[in-house]
Structures are given as C-alpha cells and as structure tokens.
Amino acid sequence: MKDLTTPVARPANPRFSSGPCAKIPHYTLDMLSDAPLGRSHRAAVGKAKLAEAIDLTREVLGVPEGYRIGIVPGSDTGAVEMAMWSLLGARPVEMLAWESFGEGWVTDAVKQLKLDATVRKADYGKIVDFAQVDFDKDVVFTWNGTTSGVRVPSGDAIPADRAGLTICDATSAAFAMDLPFDKLDVVTFSWQKVLGGEGAHGMLILSPRAVERLETYTPAWPLPKIFRMTKGGKLIEGIFKGETINTPSMLAVEDYLVALKWAQSLGGVKALIARADANAAAVRDFIADKDWIADLAADPATASNTSVCLRFTDPAIKDGAAFAKAVAKRLEKEGVALDAGAYRDAPPGLRIWCGSTVETSDVAALMPWIEWAYRAELAAQG
Ligand SMILES: Cc1ncc(COP(=O)(O)O)c(C=O)c1O
C-alpha cells in the first residue's frame, strides 16, 4: 500500500489501551448482575465472592498451594508498595529497572525508604543482565516493562536456593506470561491488565519465604493500616481468605470473577498465553518486512507479548515525538485504535496492547491502518 486510500477492514474493537485494557470478548454490563451490591463485603455473600476470586486466581494462574493470595487496596501500585514497605530493610537490596514503572519502585526504595540499594538500570528496549544480579539480596523488578515492551524471558537466572526475596511487579505479565512461582516470592498485579478487569484492587501473592519474612522482621519505619499484614508477629491469614483490610468494590470483584470464568472456560493460563502470543505475532509479522517501523524491544528473546512497543525509523521523519503523536491521533480519529500512543515517559512511538482479551483479528485489522496513518502523516509533514 503506497497510496493514501484507507484500508477496507476495521478492527471490530479498537481498544488497544495498556490499562485499563480491553474487556473480555462479548462483554456486557449484564454479566455483572450477580454482584451483591448494597451488601456488606463481610456478609457471607460478600466473603464468598472474595474467596471465589482468590480460589479462581489460584486455579487459572496455577499458583502453588502454600502461596498466599490477597486482594489489597491501591491496584498494582498498592500491592507493590505494601510488599516493599513490609519486607524490605531486612537485608541488602537490588533494584532493577528498564522503564518508568520499575524506576518508580527505585524511587520508592532509594528516596522514600532511604535504602542503600544497588540500582541496575537498562535503557528502554533492553533489560538488565540478570547474571550480574545478587539474589542473596532482596531483588525488586518488573516482569514486563509495560512502557518499553520488554520482559524477563524466564526465571532461569534466579537461583532456587537464593537467600534474598524476589519481589516481582507482574501486572502486565500475569495471565499472559509463564510466571515461575518457585522463583518468585512476591508477585503483584492488577485486574485492569491482562484480564481486562477494573483498577482499584491489587493482587498480592506471597511465597512461604515471604510470609516467614513478614513474621520474623519488623521494618524500622511506620506502616499505615492499609499496608499492615501482620498482627502480634503473625500473618493476618484472613486477608488471604477474602477478609480485605478495607472495603472493596463488589462490582469490581464481580467483574474480575466474570473475567476469571472466561479464562477458565478457555482452559486457563496456557490458553491466555497463546492468545497474547498470537496477538503479538500479528504485530511482529506485519513489521518484519517494513523499513519504517521497528520493535522497541532490542532482542526478540525479551520482547513482550502484551505491551508491544513500536518506533518509527524512517529518516524522513522530521520530529519523531510529534510524528508518533500525530499518527496515534489519526488512528484514534478513525476509530481504529484508541490509546495506542507510547507512554508519556517512553521513547516516541506506538504501543499496541496484545493481552489476552484482545482478538487477533482486531490486531491484524489494525496493522494496515498503522501503515496508512504513517503514510498520511509523512505526506502531511511535507
Ligand atoms: C509495570 C507496571 N507497574 C505498575 C503499574 C501501575 O498499576 P496500577 O495503576 O494498577 O497501580 C502499571 C500500570 O500500567 C504497570 O504497567
């Protein structure tokens, strides 16, 4: 396609946002009619819903028995910070970052908790070298860099007999990538990502070693009520059975249950991973033979299958940031891709969410539109 004729086919669903992400296919609000609205979350019906959300999370995600799963306040950020504030400080810390969210956790550790942490950073498009990481320290990292489209390829570099804890922000990875729970002591995510749920609540998954730390270590700093997971040196087990610290949204819980049941009906995490893989492949197949667009991920081995980040490489482009923004605007105006611009702190480009709720046919239909928008913008810049 060299002319500026618009493509014929359009994505049936143009929602490619990286969070909140597209709802499950064929979603309607009627699906939430079983939500116990106006009832206490501490009533039997509320507690049963919260416990079901935990149980289904375990089943769909394949979380081992013995690992605690809690629903906590503050979406993924709440879950990560609850873990950091509760667990860190007991031993030396390494902070790994390769995009803006990971950098946010570095700021938390260094500037807020004032820890003398070893900080390892990689540029957008790359990840840090895990071979250099000392896993006898506590290590905090993001499994998938949502704003850079780069992920940890596997848990192979994490030793099984590590002395430190691994604290992993897996919010744009959970359900779409294989998470090796035996290598991860804390896993966090939000419902708003791969399952297309709502923001507000975070999921906090703790290994037995993380629980041991909670029960044997008291941080030097004060903990707000919203972060407190122990009482009298013992884990508050209720949090991990659905007795949330404060009031959850039962509408959001119902919405998460609907998404989990959809995931279960597909066959669980393997099927969800296959859907994200197919979506990301649809993007990469399209860009493979193009000399004007490329993956921000430098190495295919670490390229994300959820937040696929693209950069324009045509030397004829005069102002990269303005160009990418204008392309995203054209896509939005045509109603073929909403929220597909790169994250504000990331290199200019597009970010196409390829998580499991997105249909591959929609990703495939979007690709010619990206070429159209690129050519139209190139023509417009003169
Ligand atoms: C890697 C990562 N961490 C944390 C967050 C923050 O998530 P939330 O807004 O659910 O707290 C995001 C959101 O996009 C993210 O991508």
The ligand as an SDF file (V2000), in Angstrom:
LIG
                    3D

 16 16  0  0  0  0  0  0  0  0999 V2000
    4.5910   -2.3790   35.2390 C   0  0  0  0  0  0  0  0  0  0  0  0
    3.5340   -1.5650   35.9170 C   0  0  0  0  0  0  0  0  0  0  0  0
    3.5910   -1.3890   37.2350 N   0  0  0  0  0  0  0  0  0  0  0  0
    2.6540   -0.6820   37.8860 C   0  0  0  0  0  0  0  0  0  0  0  0
    1.6050   -0.0910   37.2170 C   0  0  0  0  0  0  0  0  0  0  0  0
    0.5900    0.6910   37.9910 C   0  0  0  0  0  0  0  0  0  0  0  0
   -0.5630   -0.0580   38.0240 O   0  0  0  0  0  0  0  0  0  0  0  0
   -1.8670    0.4180   38.8010 P   0  0  0  0  0  0  0  0  0  0  0  0
   -2.2940    1.6780   38.1450 O   0  0  0  0  0  0  0  0  0  0  0  0
   -2.7940   -0.7220   38.5930 O   0  0  0  0  0  0  0  0  0  0  0  0
   -1.4810    0.6220   40.2160 O   0  0  0  0  0  0  0  0  0  0  0  0
    1.4920   -0.2550   35.8370 C   0  0  0  0  0  0  0  0  0  0  0  0
    0.3780    0.3730   35.0890 C   0  0  0  0  0  0  0  0  0  0  0  0
    0.3440    0.4380   33.9070 O   0  0  0  0  0  0  0  0  0  0  0  0
    2.4720   -1.0050   35.1870 C   0  0  0  0  0  0  0  0  0  0  0  0
    2.4080   -1.1800   33.8750 O   0  0  0  0  0  0  0  0  0  0  0  0
  1  2  1  0
  2  3  1  0
  2 15  2  0
  3  4  2  0
  4  5  1  0
  5  6  1  0
  5 12  2  0
  6  7  1  0
  7  8  1  0
  8  9  2  0
  8 10  1  0
  8 11  1  0
 12 13  1  0
 12 15  1  0
 13 14  2  0
 15 16  1  0
M  END
$$$$
